[in-house]
Amino acid sequence: MKLDISMFRYITKEEFRVLTAVEMGMRNHEHVPTVLVESIAKIHRGNTFKLLQNLLRNKLVAHDGQKYDGWRLTYHGYDFLALRALAARGAITAVGRRLGVGKESDVHFAQGADGELVALKLHRLGRISFRAIKEKRDYLKHRVHASWMYMAKLAAAKEFAYMKALADESFPVPTPIDQNRHAVVMSFVKAKPLFQLRHLNHPHQALERLMRLLVRLLRAGIVHGDFNEFNLMFDEEEKITLIDFPQIVACNHPNAEEFFDRDVKSIVDFFRKRMNIEVEQFPSFDEALADEREKAMPGGLKVEGVKHEDDALLLAAHEQSRTSGVPVAAEGADDDEDDEDEETHEGAAQREEVAETLEAQEGLQGLFAEGQQTLQEEEDLQELDSCEQALTAESLDFRPAPRTEAVEQAEEEDEGSSNESEASEAPGKVCISTGNRVRKKQSAKEARANLQKQQKKPKARANNSKCKDTRKAKAEIKEWLSG
């Protein structure tokens, strides 16, 4: 679902308090009862219900009254809670339009504390993919319920932790700034994804650097798991930036070799199809581990903030979605309106020119500023004026269409049929018909009484100004036709 922050400035502290109460209740409830929301928020019941209705009207929460009275957060509600926390910390001061859409996340333009352009990534994971995990695998252990928000939060926390660790080791990744719930704020990269590039100035050197990066990651003790043309950014100087880290696994993972071979195959296939380069020799898992040209990390990459159980659950969701062919989509899809043209991973090809956006920094909407719609209203008024001028400039032809013999014959048949229908009516009866439906039959006495009532009513006064305008228009048309 598209992020819409137009209502952000109008949400009160009490409403944010109720939103937080619903979020806390969803830790062990799929739908939070109103009584529990009231007890957590510590607000009077009548006021709590009123606030919930306002949030429901703005689609920040959803209500389920079929089984029992319960509430749950929607996309917008979870987005608003994350944005409020990030804005309070000073990580972002404004949010702009959507930059790109993937099958697992949305990326937006944002403005940092010093006015610099940053990227805001909102993870969109859901229950569709790990329904089968709850049936086949025992990853949840003592957890009875795991919502799509919990999965998205795990993905964001893992990405921020690995991005920070890789940046500390001088890997070519964006600089992490802040993270809250399912939102990650990172530095903006002035580059384009590899799949948007039709050619490279030095494709063989780029291929070599990509393979060296894969080997370097493995020597650091990790496998990216989704190393392909959609997650590799190239700038004008063909420098590489690696993004998207929720599927990273350690090199001692049981499927690490399979993931590494899949990453290598993705790059080999891309350069064969797009660049017409046949790669005959490429590194294998064992060769990359034994390659001493890249610096090895004895203790592995130091990552903080990711638990083993949470990482296993997240990886299981990704693998289940990959093997079953079901996208990792959030369950709140029914709350989606017309967005419902959600773009797929390939749909990210519609991203616009990043360099132009970096210079202009357009589309930023202030989270707290007012009057942001003035520019759009002026553009609408200008467009309306241009339409009116175009209409007045056109020459309108008021000449009646020529009457043919077929038209005259059809009119005579219609008159004859209407006369026959009137004559066929019983004497003393009036039939009021509208098309094929007969509304009511009334006697002549009733019709006469209704007619008398209508005649007794005072006549409506004519609008002289309208009559004058009509006569004037008729006279102008007559003169135009005669001339």
Beta strands, then each sheet from edge to edge (+ up, - down):
strand 1: 32-33
strand 2: 61-64
strand 3: 70-73
strand 4: 94-101
strand 5: 105-111
strand 6: 117-123
strand 7: 176-180
strand 8: 183-187
strand 9: 192-193
strand 10: 222-223
strand 11: 232-234
strand 12: 240-242
strand 13: 249-250
strand 14: 365-366
strand 15: 429-434
strand 16: 437-443
sheet 1: 1+ 3- 2+
sheet 2: 7+ 8- 6+ 5- 4+ 14-
sheet 3: 9+ 11- 12+
sheet 4: 10+ 13-
sheet 5: 15+ 16-
end
